[in-house]
Amino acid sequence: MSNPIENPGDPEILKSSPHLDDRLNEAIKESEIAGGLDLESLPTGKRVEVWIENGERFVVEKREDGYYLSGHEEFCPKPTRVVWIGSVWGSSTSIKNNFIGRGMNLQFRLPWQENKPVEGDPDLVAQPHIQTPPIEDIRELTAEDDEAILKEYEREAAEGVEEIRREKSDD
């Protein structure tokens, strides 16, 4: 299989849009040069590791029923199906759906995050989401990586069980 994570190449072919802010045009050009992953091109069952500039690591997996995200201890410690996933340029509201781009911010929405009406305008609805700092790198996971991750999860689970036992014995 060819690697779906790529750098598109020649920045000279990138054209600015007269309809977008100059900063957004520049951010789009930079993300095209840095490359990324169109999740729709990822084969079902494949997983990629996404490293964030702050050191966090997420795993994105494509399954028959959608995309699953894991790696965040609060929001998705175990694989959790996301309602949508994509990348944005900083505080921009222009999301590139089903795309993970280097230098962009990963943005996703989990099933329990409900739409909320915008105060003062009943026709507008806010869609809550989670946004990370910029993406540093993306790489496809191999079978060996999966085995190492599974061992890490097992070790963490064993440590958690041991901690619970200690807490119970202290009571």
Protein Blocks (a to p, Z undefined) as FASTA:
>chain_A
ZZfbdcebjaklpccdfkbcfklmmmmmmmmmnopadfklpcghiacddddfkopacddd
ddfkbccdehiaklmmpacddfbdcddehjafbdcehiacehiacddddfklccdddehi
akbccdddddddddfbdcdddfklmmmmmmmmmmmmmmmmmmmmmmmmmZZ
